């Protein structure tokens, strides 16, 4: 994602960063924080969510715990925590992000020369072109 030696995708990185700031979360709670902080467009589907979590477990970055819910003893809740390797990966991701931000700030101070297009503006321009 951010160069060599990082074997995580951008979405996996987001999941790790969310868990870095919380002790233990379920998959739906992880997605809730991603949505709240980054918006709906960053929200993975439920199937993608658990594939991402499975990949992170396979890579040794997450630990899964299953517990029975107090209200409904038949319902099991899986929660996820970072392993020590997961914490190391978060630190590497943050370091790479800082380097990327530093590069962007040095080549484009104050955002000059960088074009940022909001999705709504893109949708508006696309729909007006179709109307022509």
MOGISUL-V276387 format. One record per helix or strand of 3 or more residues. SS is the DSSP state (a for helix, b for strand). FROM is the first residue (numbers start at 1). TO is the last residue. If there is no record, write none. Layout:
[[SS/FROM/TO] [SS/FROM/TO]]
//
This chain:
[[a/10/20] [a/27/38] [a/40/42] [a/46/58] [b/62/68] [b/76/82] [a/84/107] [a/109/111] [a/119/131]]
//
